[in-house]
């Protein structure tokens, strides 16, 4: 009869250390109130959880579209607030 071979227990796998995230500096004001307001939303990205980044970037995108659609020289409209779910 042969004896079972015992192998050394394998060491636990260690995850490689992830590099620290290097966030860009705050954007320089553009002088366009609509663009600056849209870009100001990026201030919250550092402190928000990653799953929330998509919504945050969507808000920046929508704000920049609003700036592109605005008539030049007119005052910025009041900041729109998201509608509660279920409203049409």
N, C-alpha and C positions, 0 to 999 in steps of 0.2 A: 504494500500500500504506500502511496506517496503522501508526503506531508503537505498540507496547504502552505502556499508561499505567502508570507506576510510582507506587505510593502509598507514603507514609511508613510505615515499620514501626510497628505499634501498640505502645504501651508495655505492658510486662507488667502483668497485673492484680494489684493489691495487695489482699490480704484486709484488711477493716476490723479494727481492733484490738478485741479482745473486752474487755469490762469485767472487772475483777478480781472474783472470787467473794467475796461477803461472807458468811462463815459466822456463824450465830447463836452467841451465847455459850453456855457449858455450861449445861445445865438446872439449875434450883434443885432440891435434893433435896425430894422430896414427903413423906418420912417413911414411905412404904410400901416395904419392902425389895424386893418383887417389881417394883414400878413403877420404882424407882430402878435396879435391876439391868438391866431392859429398856432404860431410857433411856441407861444407861452405854455401851451398844453404839454409840451415836451418836458417842462420842468418836473412833472410828476412821474415820469417814466422810471427814474432811479429808485423811487420808493414804492412803486406799485409791483405787485406780483406779476410774473411773466404771463400767466393766462389773461391778465387784464390789458396787456400791451396792444393787442389787436384792436380793442375798442378805443384805446387812447390814440393809436395811429389813425384810426378811421375818423376820429374827431378832428385831428390835424388835417387830414385829407379834405374833409368836408369844409373846414374853415378856409383852406387855400382855394378850393373851388368857389366858395362864396366871394373871396377876394378877387378872383379872376372874373367873376360875373358882375361885380359891382361897377357902377359908373365912376370913371375917374373924377376926382375932385369933389365928390359928394361925401358928406359925413358918414362915418361907419354906422350901420344900423345897430340897434341893441343886440347884445349877444343872445342867440337863440338857446333855449334850454331844451333838453331832450324831453319828448312827450312820454308820459307814463305808459307802460305796456297796456295794450287793450284799447287805447285811443286810436281813432282812425282819422 
